[in-house]
Amino acid sequence: MTSEKPARSRLAKWRGFAIEALVVIAIVVAIRAWQQRDMVSGPAPALQGITLAGKPYTLPTRPERPVLVHFWATWCPVCRAEQGNVASVAQDHSEVITIAMQSGKSEEVARYVQEQQIGFPVINDADGSIAASWGVQAVPASFFIGSDGQIRSTEVGYTTEIGMRLRLWWAGR
């Protein structure tokens, strides 16, 4: 009888832990769903602009390789923490375009890019119109587009480098 009591206590402890874990998971899933509620899916919207380097950019309707379209902002600390991941992917994967959302005039964004030594291509979206057409309301936000022009995956919030690489790989399947 004495051995039954500790076994029941352990079982109750594990059951409580499992319930708490499920509640946390449900909260995280609900927050992610809320953050991504307006993000576009299906065919990627048109995207064109001039990068801060002065080069015109147009997202192909049927890209040869998967494309990462990444929205970020100079005022976003999570975006700053994620910059190295985006830069590393962009260095190895030429189909990366980033959009600086509501981060000020092009000169201000260019100064930030220079100070931070950012090497990936950046289009300034000073008024947020590009972000609005993609349904982006929170940054960082990433879209992974397959060679058929379809959005294969979206992500809001910090994404690891391996997470970006895996999503690009998946988009290429």
N, C-alpha and C positions, 0 to 999 in steps of 0.2 A: 503494500500500500504506500509506503513512503517513496518508492521509486516512481509510482504513478503521478504523484503531485509535481515533481520537477519536470516530468515529460509533458504534462498538461500545461505547465507554466511556459515551457519552451515553445510548445505549439501555439499557445495564445500570443506569445511574443512575436513569433514568425508571422502569424496571421495579421497581427496589428501592423507589422512592418510591410507586409504585402499590400494591405489596404492603403497605407500611407504612400507607398511607391505608386500605386495605381492612381491615386488622387493627384500626385505631382505630375505624372505622365499626362493625365487628362488635362491639367491646367496648361502644361507646355503645348500640347496639341491644340488646345483652344486658342491660345495666344498666337501661335503660328498661323492658324486658320484665319484669325481676325486680321493679322498683318498682311496676309496674302489675298484677302478677299477680293480686291479690285484688280489684282495683277492679271494681265492678259494671258491667255493660253491659246493654243492652236497655232495658226500662222503668225509669224512674227510681224509686228507692225512695221511700216516703213520707218527707216531711220537714216537721216542724212544730215550732214553738217560739216563744219570746218574744224579740224583739230587745232589745238593751241599751237601746233607746229606749222599751221597754215596749209595743211593738206586736206583736200576734200575727201569726205568719207561717205559712202553709201553702202548700207547693209544689203548684200546680194539676196535676191529672193530665193535662190538655190545655191548656197555657198558650197564650195568644193570640200571644205572641212568644217567640222562643228565650230560654232562661234560663241564666245562668251561676251555678252553685253552686260556691263557692270555699272550700276548707278552708285554714286558715293557723294560725299560732301566734305568740304574743307572744315566745317564746324562739327563734324561727327567723330567722336573719339574712337568708336568701334571701327569706323572706316580707316582711321589712321592706323589702328592696330592690325588691320587686314591688308594694308598696302603692300607689304612684303610678299604676301601670298599671291596677290594679283600680279605684282611685278615678276615674280618667278615664273608664273604660268605664261605671262605675256612674252617673256624672254624665250621660252621654248615653243610657244604656240602663237604664231603670228596672227591668228584670228581672234584677237581680243580688242574690244573697243570699250572705253569707259566714258561715262557721262558724269560731269561734276554738276550736281543738281543744286540749284538755288544757292550758289556759293559766291555770288558777286560778279563783278565785271570780269571780262576776259583777262585784263591786266592783273587783277587781284589773284585770279586762279592761276595764271601763269607764274606769278611770283611765288605762290604757295608750292606749285609743282617744282619750281627751281629750288626753293629752300629745302623741300623734302626729298630732292633728287629722284623724282618720279620719272621713270623711263617709258611707261606705257602710254599709248595714245589717249588723249583726253579731248572730248567735245564739251564746251561750256554750255550748260542749260540754265542760264541766268534766271529766266522767268519760270522755269519748271514745266514748260510746255511739252518737252520730249518726255519727261517723267510722267506727266499726266496721260499722254497718249499710250504709255505702256502700263498705266495703272499703278505706278509706284507711289506709295505714300510714306514709306519708311526706308531708311538707308542704313547699311548697305543692302542693295538688292541685286541679285544676279539672275540672268536668264541664259540658259544653255540651249542653243539652237542647232538642230540637226541639219544635215546637208539637203534635206527636203524643204527647209525653210520653216519647219514646225518647232515650236518651243517644246523641248523635251523635259525640262526641269526648271524650277524656279527656287530661289532661296532668298530669305530675308534674314539679316543678321550676320554675325561673324561666320565665315566659312574657312575651313582649313585649306591649305594648299592641296593636300591629297584629296579633300572633298571636291575641290574645283576640278582637279585632274580626272577624278573618277566620273564626275558628271559630264565632262567633255567627252570622255571615252564612251560613256553610255549614250550620249547624244549622237555619236558617230556610228552606233550599231545599226 
